[in-house]
Amino acid sequence: MRKTLNRVICYLSSSGLLLLPETSKRLELVKQVSHSAHKKLTACLQGQQGVDVDKKSKKLPLTTLAQCLVEGAVVLGDETLLGKMLKLCGETQDKLAQELILFELTTEKDVIEPLSDLAEVEIPNIQKQRKHLAKLVLDMDSARTRFYQSSKSSGMSSTLQPTGAKADHLREEMEEAANRMEICRDQLSADMYSFVAKEIDYASYFQTLIEAQAEYHRKSLELLQSVLPLIKAHQESWVEKPCYGKPLEEHLALSERDIAFPIEACVTMLLECGMQEEGLFRIAPSASKLKKLKASLDCGVLDVQEFSVDPHAIAGALKSYLRELPEPLMTFELYNNWIQASNLQDQEKRLQALMGACEKLPPANNKNFKYLIKFLSKLTEYQDVNKMTPGNIAIVLGPNLLWTHNEGNITEMMTTVSLQIVGIIEPIIQHADWFFPGEIEFNITGNYGSPVHTNHNANYSSMPSPDMDHLDRRQNDQSRRPLSVATDNMMLEFYKKDGYESSFLHF
């Protein structure tokens, strides 16, 4: 067989195909690569290949997802934020699915099918023609051999051509075989030349693939970019957002309030049920109740009657809100101003410096700080009963109002810096009317003064709270900040050892 192929190569070389061995090798490599690319591209298709658009759409995962989201939106209703999001995202996924279908149809038509034809039709046809040419060469050799053997058997010299009917028949047979071989050789040569010349066409299949992908992704990106503003608008217009751990100004702007909801709700409830509670802001509440109250405040539904029976949980929720603000109420920017003011030895200059820092607070921070200080000042009016002097309040609440960007561990915080913070908060509480002249209305919205179910957001309806867990009393709540109500006892002991014992009233 190898001799026959070499003879074919010689025949083809005589007609100019001197690169046949290299071309044949490339022919097989191109076939392998095309077949592999076709197989992998087909596997990338998400829809069923070779079916109409409707059937392809039904089998597409994106279509199934879109249907699931839209059905979920119907279940939840358009009046809920989640329902709105599901509907909008479901419609978007359906549009993305349509773009994907168009992309896959284009890829099938312009890339996958041509690659299949190349690997399964064009190249195999050339290879079959080569095998056929090899057979024709054998046929021609056989006819020539029979013709020359006939000449030898008749005893004629090699220079003379045999005559007679048999000789004529053998001659015609030989010439016919040579003619068939010549035709096949020319056809194979043409096909091989065509294969080499069409390489640029074969390469264009992959250019078409990239162009189709680019168009698909461009349209998909345009679609997503067009829907994102609508999604963000729904999110921003939805007022029922969690307030714990959120920036103060964001919460106030969203709820259209001047005083943060947790601050007003907790202060108003404490004014009615907690002013004479001993150790308010110091004694740790039930961890389960504190968690429940914080969750209630976060979703905007508050059962005043339930939580009014536990002032320590209310105080703990207020402290947690202040501590979980991304930036302290007294701000990072003014931290050095506050500390420098506390370092002044002259009391008059210290008060003036503290006043200057107060005036530099952003408007939202200033209003909420004033509101809180006026409440704490009012709390000290009952210090004979609740044991919460301005100094004691500053010890347990001060670190929730001011801290640095880079906080250390609890031990590090209970050092000079914490003493300075106490030295800031205590005089402000003592001289609250000087720092913030005039009376203040604590129950601004009028929603928290009576033991009824109430809601700070009009879009929410009041709902009853589940039964309380009365078993988890006096457990320490661990907030996400290093310092929490759980560390208050440690701080109090530290300050007592550091010279504050004379001003600290034992609980």
Order of alpha helices (4+ residues) and beta strands (2+ residues): alpha-alpha-alpha-alpha-alpha-alpha-alpha-alpha-alpha-alpha-alpha-alpha-beta-alpha-alpha-alpha-alpha-alpha-alpha-alpha-alpha-alpha-alpha-beta-alpha
